Amino acid sequence: QMLMRVYGALFWSLAPLINVTEPPRVYVSSFWPQEYKPDTHQELFLQEEISLLEDLNQVIENRLENKIAFIRQH
């Protein structure tokens, strides 16, 4: 519950700065190479880490496609 409050406050504070209609995605995870402690939200952290890596991969693919489209135009 506290995490969701912080999450909402972060979006509320960022909205005027980034000037977009949709708030940016914030990933909640721990990227330490150590194992998670048993009392943490391991599944959530692992899903968020996978989601971040997938989104980064998508950004790389889109960048390449955008460069190809730009070259074709010019």
C-alpha positions as CSV (number, residue, x, y, z in Angstrom):
1,Q,0.0,0.0,0.0
2,M,2.8,2.4,0.8
3,L,4.5,1.5,-2.5
4,M,1.4,2.4,-4.4
5,R,1.2,5.8,-2.6
6,V,4.8,6.6,-3.5
7,Y,4.1,5.4,-7.0
8,G,1.1,7.7,-7.3
9,A,3.0,10.7,-5.8
10,L,5.9,10.1,-8.2
11,F,3.5,10.3,-11.2
12,W,1.8,13.3,-9.8
13,S,5.1,15.1,-9.5
14,L,6.5,14.0,-12.9
15,A,3.5,14.8,-15.0
16,P,4.1,18.6,-15.3
17,L,7.8,18.0,-16.1
18,I,7.5,15.5,-19.0
19,N,4.5,17.0,-20.7
20,V,2.8,13.8,-21.9
21,T,-0.7,12.6,-21.5
22,E,0.3,9.1,-20.4
23,P,2.6,8.6,-17.4
24,P,5.9,6.9,-18.0
25,R,6.4,3.3,-16.9
26,V,8.2,2.9,-13.6
27,Y,9.8,-0.5,-13.0
28,V,9.8,-1.8,-9.5
29,S,12.6,-4.2,-8.9
30,S,16.0,-4.9,-7.4
31,F,18.8,-5.4,-9.8
32,W,21.4,-6.7,-7.3
33,P,23.1,-9.9,-8.3
34,Q,22.2,-11.4,-4.9
35,E,19.2,-13.7,-4.2
36,Y,16.0,-12.1,-2.9
37,K,15.2,-12.6,0.8
38,P,12.3,-15.0,1.4
39,D,10.0,-12.3,2.8
40,T,10.2,-10.1,-0.3
41,H,7.9,-10.0,-3.4
42,Q,10.2,-12.1,-5.5
43,E,7.7,-12.9,-8.2
44,L,6.8,-9.2,-8.7
45,F,10.5,-8.2,-8.9
46,L,11.3,-10.9,-11.4
47,Q,8.3,-10.0,-13.6
48,E,9.3,-6.4,-13.5
49,E,12.9,-7.2,-14.4
50,I,11.7,-9.3,-17.4
51,S,9.4,-6.6,-18.4
52,L,12.2,-4.0,-18.3
53,L,14.5,-6.2,-20.4
54,E,11.7,-6.8,-23.0
55,D,11.0,-3.1,-23.2
56,L,14.7,-2.3,-23.7
57,N,14.9,-4.9,-26.4
58,Q,11.8,-3.3,-28.1
59,V,13.4,0.2,-27.9
60,I,16.5,-1.1,-29.7
61,E,14.4,-2.8,-32.4
62,N,12.3,0.3,-32.9
63,R,15.4,2.5,-33.1
64,L,16.8,0.3,-35.9
65,E,13.4,0.3,-37.8
66,N,13.3,4.1,-37.4
67,K,16.8,4.5,-38.8
68,I,15.9,2.3,-41.8
69,A,12.7,4.3,-42.5
70,F,14.7,7.6,-42.2
71,I,17.3,6.3,-44.7
72,R,14.6,5.3,-47.1
73,Q,13.1,8.7,-47.0
74,H,16.3,10.5,-47.7
